[in-house]
């Protein structure tokens, strides 16, 4: 059980993939709803160029994709 997410940064053009493991399916399923609650107060940054990814919810969703791996 894991949560995979990919960042396609518009600022530098980098493509970065991450994978995390979750203890239970409920935790992973609730993490998929992160797109409904994007915090725009605290910066989420590109790991390569450090550009801010979450200036708005729309901007974040256009650069970050999240998927659940069974």
Helices and strands as residue ranges (DSSP letters): E 2-8, E 15-21, H 25-31, G 32-37, H 57-63, E 64-69
